[in-house]
């Protein structure tokens, strides 16, 4: 079964791995050093991220480095963009409500 990007990022450990390798490619052992879990558990997370094409393996000598596939993160960004306009309009409405409340409080103090 092929997992999708959203299944991959649903797990907090995989999100943490993505953050780690976003800046630089890392070996599985280097990644595992950042977690209080087994190397096998980290390998399972890396396998899922690889299946979803969020990370790519890059052999360098005897080591394998994992690097983030930034283009694949576009799927997540595009999905979230649908909600950005909605959130911004709701925040603007909230700003207006708060401003109205503040103005009515100032008006009642001055009376």
Residue pairs with C-beta under 8 A, 6 or more apart in sequence:
2 51
2 52
3 48
3 51
3 52
4 52
5 52
5 53
5 54
5 72
5 73
5 75
5 76
6 76
6 79
7 48
7 52
8 14
8 48
8 49
8 51
8 52
8 54
9 15
9 18
9 54
9 76
11 45
11 48
13 35
13 37
13 41
13 42
13 45
14 45
14 48
14 49
16 34
16 35
17 31
17 42
17 45
17 46
17 49
17 55
18 49
18 54
18 55
18 68
20 26
20 31
20 34
21 31
21 55
21 66
21 67
21 68
22 68
24 67
25 58
25 65
25 66
25 67
26 65
26 66
27 63
27 64
27 65
27 66
28 39
28 42
28 43
28 46
28 64
28 66
29 39
31 42
31 46
31 66
32 38
32 39
32 42
35 41
35 42
46 55
46 66
49 55
49 66
50 56
50 57
50 66
52 72
53 69
53 72
54 68
54 69
54 72
54 73
55 66
55 67
55 68
55 69
56 66
56 67
56 69
57 64
57 65
57 66
58 64
58 65
58 66
58 67
59 65
